[in-house]
Amino acid sequence: MRQILIVHRPGPPSYLAKADSTPNALNALSAVFDLSHYLAQLPAASRRSAKAAPIQHYLDTGRTLGCSPHPWFDAAWYASRYPEVIAGGRDPLIHYATHGWTLDYHPHPGFDNNHYLANHPELMLSGPCPLTHWSMSTVKFAHRSVRSVAEDAPGYYRGNRPYTHTSPALMRARRDDYLRLRKVKNRIAFCTSIIGDYDTLRLPEHLSPEVDYHLFTDQPLHGYGVFNVHQIQPHHAYDKTRSARYLKLHLYTLLPDYDVIIYADANVMVKGNLAVIACNFAGTEAPVAFVPHPARKCLYEEAVACFAAQRDTAERIVPQMSAYRRDAFPSDQGLIEGNLFALRPNQPAATRFFSAWWEELEKGSRRDQLSANYVIWKQCLQHVALLGPGLNTRNHPSFALLPHGTHDAPAFAGLTQQTSIAT
């Protein structure tokens, strides 16, 4: 008896979904399509028809043959690594080009999304997807610039514009007046921190008798008779920046007995009445108050600026921003500047916020401004502008922003002498 051999021909790969032919999908596919790479995979007899309408040919025929329109996209690998894409009925390449790359999905086993974004951080702002950018790398590509801080802000001092400190005699007189008039059991605290020799302890030009002044430091610094100096061991022995951030984000545990705490980085000069600012904040129902960043309004844009200034490594920043994208954190949530803020340490919403902020900083970038607005958004946190809309340490008359460093330490040397006022 003659046997009949039945041959089962394989159908289309199981990872293929119905082709998405919406304008958005076709535009994304067109941007990432590498024609020469695609044609090289086809039989010679098919290349002429494919060249006439390559995208349609890929959607109708090429993808069923396992052909890829980009050298760094492997549809079968992508489908097996991210099975939810196929479960949702999406074409692998179109999914990556329109959405997957923002979720930190990798297009190919040899193409690492994080590594590529680390070398081209501007893509985190508005795209295009890394494969499209790679295809365009041989031509001039217009990158979106990052907005920078205006150098002529009235309270912004840099090397070419040194800050003129008040005379030692006037500093001593103000210090002595404060010690004479200081209230007992104040409910307002001002706090700053210095880890290492990063900054000078700068005496505020305006000392409010209703405010207690605190310094947290690992250095043998003099408090000028004004600051309560708290000697501490750095939280991170090999990372002074993270140690300073730990103090900054744990004031609710370090100074729990105050109604309001105002924090400022050590390079912020206080020129106005902190008691008035604290009382205005206390008159709101908000648990925290911040100042807006003077130039940028987007956390992702701040990440690119941090790359440019080498404030932290790509290995820390890119995964953090990718995680925020996966969580659908939008780019229009504003951006605080972390050098000045206020909190009510006894309000649960404040403690939850700072605890979560620290968790983000511990596992991600040490740049606190790269996580604050994400936590605010995540917790739907009520907050107010500490100094008013659009006002910060550079343009508010109560503050000035000085350069970091100890270059101006001699200006305060006379304050280390013993005061004649009883403290």
C-alpha positions in Angstrom: 0.0 0.0 0.0 1.3 3.3 -1.0 1.9 5.7 1.9 1.0 9.3 1.6 3.3 11.7 3.3 1.5 14.7 4.7 3.7 17.8 5.2 2.5 20.4 7.7 3.8 23.7 6.5 4.4 26.2 9.3 2.0 29.1 9.4 2.8 32.7 10.4 4.9 33.0 13.5 2.8 32.9 16.7 4.0 36.3 17.7 2.3 38.0 14.8 -0.8 40.0 15.5 -3.1 41.8 13.1 -1.3 44.6 11.5 -2.0 48.0 13.0 -2.7 50.4 10.1 -3.7 53.5 12.1 -1.8 56.7 11.1 0.1 56.8 14.3 1.3 53.3 13.9 2.2 53.8 10.2 4.1 57.0 11.1 6.1 55.2 13.8 6.9 52.3 11.5 7.9 54.6 8.7 10.3 56.4 11.1 12.1 53.3 12.2 12.0 51.4 8.8 15.5 50.6 7.4 14.8 49.9 3.7 18.2 48.5 2.7 18.2 46.1 5.7 14.7 45.0 4.9 15.3 44.4 1.2 18.5 42.4 1.9 16.4 39.8 3.7 13.9 39.2 0.9 14.3 36.8 -2.1 15.6 38.7 -5.1 12.3 38.2 -7.0 10.4 40.0 -4.3 12.6 43.0 -3.9 11.1 45.1 -6.7 7.6 45.0 -5.5 8.8 45.5 -1.9 10.7 48.5 -2.9 7.7 50.2 -4.4 5.7 50.0 -1.2 8.0 48.7 1.6 5.9 49.4 4.6 2.8 47.8 3.1 4.9 44.9 1.9 6.2 44.3 5.4 2.8 44.4 6.9 1.3 42.0 4.3 4.2 39.7 3.6 7.6 40.5 5.2 6.7 40.0 8.8 5.1 36.6 8.1 8.5 35.6 6.6 10.3 36.7 9.7 11.9 39.7 8.1 12.8 42.6 10.2 12.8 46.2 8.9 15.5 47.2 11.4 18.9 45.6 12.2 18.3 46.1 15.9 14.8 44.7 16.2 14.1 41.0 16.7 10.3 40.5 16.7 10.4 36.9 17.9 12.7 37.8 20.8 10.6 40.8 21.7 7.4 38.8 21.7 8.9 36.1 24.0 10.4 38.6 26.4 7.3 40.7 26.6 4.3 38.3 26.1 1.8 40.9 27.3 2.4 42.7 23.9 1.0 39.7 22.0 -1.7 39.0 24.5 -2.9 42.6 23.8 -3.0 42.0 20.1 -0.1 44.4 19.2 2.5 44.0 16.5 5.9 43.8 18.3 7.7 46.5 16.2 4.8 49.0 16.2 4.4 48.4 19.9 8.1 49.2 20.6 8.2 52.2 18.3 5.1 53.8 19.7 5.1 52.8 23.3 7.5 50.0 24.4 10.7 52.1 24.4 9.2 54.5 26.9 8.6 51.5 29.2 12.3 50.5 29.0 11.5 47.5 26.7 14.6 46.4 24.7 14.1 45.8 21.0 16.9 43.2 20.6 19.1 41.1 22.9 22.1 43.2 21.8 20.4 46.6 22.2 20.1 48.0 25.7 17.6 50.8 26.0 19.2 52.2 29.2 22.6 52.3 27.7 21.4 54.1 24.5 19.4 56.7 26.5 22.5 57.3 28.7 24.4 58.3 25.6 21.5 60.3 24.2 19.6 61.6 27.3 17.7 64.2 25.2 15.5 61.4 23.9 13.9 61.2 27.4 12.3 64.6 26.7 10.2 63.9 23.6 11.7 61.1 21.6 12.0 59.8 19.0 12.4 56.1 19.9 16.0 54.9 20.1 15.8 52.8 16.9 14.6 55.8 15.0 17.3 57.9 16.4 19.9 55.3 15.6 18.7 55.3 12.0 19.0 59.0 11.8 22.4 59.2 13.4 24.2 59.6 10.1 22.5 62.9 9.5 22.2 66.0 11.6 19.5 65.5 14.2 17.9 68.5 16.0 18.1 67.9 19.7 15.7 69.8 22.0 17.8 72.1 24.2 17.4 72.2 28.0 16.4 75.5 29.5 19.0 77.0 31.8 18.8 79.4 34.7 19.0 83.1 33.9 22.3 84.5 35.1 20.9 88.0 35.8 18.4 87.0 38.5 18.7 89.7 41.2 19.6 87.3 44.0 21.8 84.9 42.0 25.5 85.3 42.7 28.4 83.5 40.9 32.1 83.9 40.5 31.8 87.0 38.2 29.3 88.5 40.6 30.6 88.1 44.2 28.2 88.6 47.1 29.0 91.5 49.5 28.6 90.4 53.0 27.7 92.8 55.8 30.6 94.1 58.0 31.8 92.0 60.9 30.7 94.7 63.3 27.1 94.7 62.0 27.0 90.9 62.0 28.0 90.9 65.7 25.4 93.6 66.5 22.6 91.6 64.8 23.8 88.4 66.5 23.7 90.1 70.0 20.3 91.6 69.3 19.0 88.2 68.5 20.4 86.6 71.6 18.8 89.4 73.7 15.4 89.1 72.1 15.2 85.4 71.4 11.9 83.9 72.6 11.7 80.8 74.8 10.2 77.6 73.4 9.9 78.8 69.8 7.6 76.9 67.5 9.5 77.7 64.3 12.9 76.1 63.4 15.3 77.0 60.6 17.7 74.3 59.6 20.7 73.8 57.4 23.3 71.1 57.0 27.0 70.9 56.1 28.7 67.5 55.4 32.4 67.7 54.8 34.0 71.0 53.9 31.5 71.8 51.2 30.2 75.1 52.5 30.7 77.9 55.0 28.2 78.3 57.8 26.7 81.7 56.8 25.0 83.7 59.5 21.6 85.0 58.2 21.5 88.7 57.7 18.1 88.8 59.4 17.7 86.8 62.6 14.1 86.3 63.8 13.7 86.1 67.6 10.7 83.8 67.1 12.9 81.2 65.2 15.4 78.7 66.5 18.4 78.0 64.2 19.9 74.5 63.8 22.9 73.1 62.0 23.5 69.4 61.4 27.1 68.7 60.5 30.0 66.2 60.8 32.5 69.1 61.1 33.7 70.9 64.2 31.9 74.1 63.2 31.1 77.1 65.5 27.5 78.1 65.6 28.3 81.8 66.3 26.1 81.6 69.5 23.1 81.4 67.2 23.0 78.0 65.7 22.4 74.9 67.7 25.1 72.7 66.3 24.2 69.0 66.1 27.3 66.8 65.5 26.3 63.7 63.5 27.9 60.7 61.8 27.4 60.7 58.0 24.6 58.3 57.0 26.7 57.3 54.0 30.4 57.0 54.8 31.5 57.3 51.2 28.8 59.6 49.8 28.7 63.0 51.3 25.9 64.2 49.1 23.6 61.3 50.1 24.5 61.9 53.8 23.4 65.6 53.4 20.2 64.5 51.7 19.5 62.1 54.5 19.5 65.0 57.0 17.5 67.1 54.7 14.7 64.6 54.3 14.5 63.4 57.9 13.9 66.7 59.7 10.5 65.4 60.9 12.4 62.9 63.0 15.4 65.2 63.9 13.3 68.2 65.0 9.8 66.8 65.8 8.9 69.4 68.5 8.3 72.4 66.2 5.1 73.4 64.4 7.0 74.6 61.3 10.5 73.8 60.0 12.1 75.8 57.2 15.1 74.2 55.5 17.6 75.9 53.3 20.9 74.6 51.7 24.0 76.2 53.2 24.6 78.4 50.2 21.3 80.2 50.6 21.6 83.5 52.4 18.6 84.4 54.5 18.0 88.2 54.2 14.3 88.4 55.4 12.1 87.6 58.3 11.6 83.8 58.5 8.9 84.2 61.1 6.7 86.0 58.6 7.3 83.3 55.9 6.6 80.5 58.4 3.4 82.1 59.6 2.1 82.6 56.1 2.8 78.9 55.4 1.1 78.0 58.7 -2.0 79.9 57.6 -2.5 77.3 54.8 -3.7 73.8 55.2 -0.8 72.3 53.3 1.7 70.0 55.1 4.6 71.1 52.9 5.7 74.1 50.8 8.3 74.4 48.1 9.8 76.9 45.7 9.5 76.3 41.9 12.6 75.7 39.8 13.6 79.0 38.1 14.0 77.6 34.6 12.6 74.1 34.2 9.1 72.7 34.7 9.6 69.1 33.8 11.3 66.3 35.8 12.5 64.6 32.7 14.1 67.8 31.5 15.8 68.1 34.8 17.3 64.6 34.3 18.8 65.7 31.0 20.3 68.8 32.7 21.8 66.6 35.4 23.5 64.6 32.6 24.9 67.7 31.1 26.2 69.0 34.4 27.5 65.5 35.4 25.6 65.6 38.7 25.1 61.9 38.7 25.7 58.8 36.6 23.6 57.4 33.8 23.4 54.1 35.5 21.4 55.8 38.3 19.3 58.4 36.3 18.2 56.5 33.3 16.6 53.5 35.1 14.9 55.9 37.5 13.3 58.0 34.7 12.3 54.8 32.8 10.6 53.5 35.9 8.7 56.8 36.2 7.6 56.5 32.5 6.4 53.0 33.1 4.3 54.4 36.0 2.8 56.9 33.5 4.3 59.9 35.4 3.5 62.9 33.0 5.9 65.6 32.0 3.7 68.5 33.0 3.8 68.1 36.8 6.2 71.0 37.4 9.6 70.9 39.1 10.6 72.1 42.6 14.0 73.5 43.5 15.2 71.6 46.5 17.3 74.3 48.1 14.4 75.8 50.2 11.3 74.2 51.6 9.1 74.1 54.7 7.1 71.4 56.4 4.9 70.7 59.4 6.7 67.8 61.0 3.7 66.6 62.9 1.4 66.2 60.0 1.2 62.6 58.7 1.0 63.7 55.1 4.4 65.5 55.6 6.1 62.5 57.2 4.7 60.1 54.5 6.0 62.4 51.8 9.5 62.8 53.1 9.8 59.1 53.9 8.8 58.2 50.3 11.1 60.9 48.9 14.0 59.3 50.8 13.1 55.8 49.5 13.2 57.1 45.9 16.5 58.9 46.5 18.1 55.8 48.1 17.3 53.5 45.2 17.8 56.1 42.4 19.8 59.3 41.8 21.2 61.3 44.7 19.7 64.4 43.0 16.7 65.1 45.2 15.0 67.2 42.5 14.7 64.1 40.3 12.3 62.4 42.6 10.3 65.0 44.6 7.7 65.8 42.0 7.1 62.1 41.3 6.3 61.5 44.9 4.1 64.6 45.1 2.2 63.2 42.1 2.1 59.7 43.4 0.7 60.8 46.7 -1.6 63.5 45.4 0.2 65.7 48.0 -1.3 69.1 48.8 1.5 71.7 48.7 1.9 75.4 48.3 4.5 77.9 46.9 6.5 79.0 50.0 7.3 82.4 48.7 4.5 82.9 46.2 4.0 81.8 42.6 7.2 81.9 40.5 9.4 83.1 43.4 12.5 81.3 44.6 15.9 82.0 46.2 17.2 83.9 43.2 14.4 86.5 42.8 12.8 86.9 46.3 14.1 89.8 48.4 14.3 87.6 51.5 17.0 85.3 50.0 20.1 85.2 47.9 21.8 82.2 46.3 25.6 82.1 46.7 28.2 79.8 45.3 29.0 76.6 47.2 32.3 76.6 49.0 34.3 78.0 51.9 35.7 80.9 50.0 33.8 83.4 52.2 34.7 81.8 55.5 36.9 84.8 56.6 33.8 87.1 56.5 32.4 85.2 59.5 35.6 84.6 61.4 34.9 87.4 63.9 31.7 85.7 65.0 33.5 82.8 66.6 34.6 85.0 69.5 32.7 84.6 72.7 29.6 86.9 72.9 29.0 89.0 76.0 25.3 88.2 75.9 24.1 85.3 78.1 22.8 82.4 76.0 
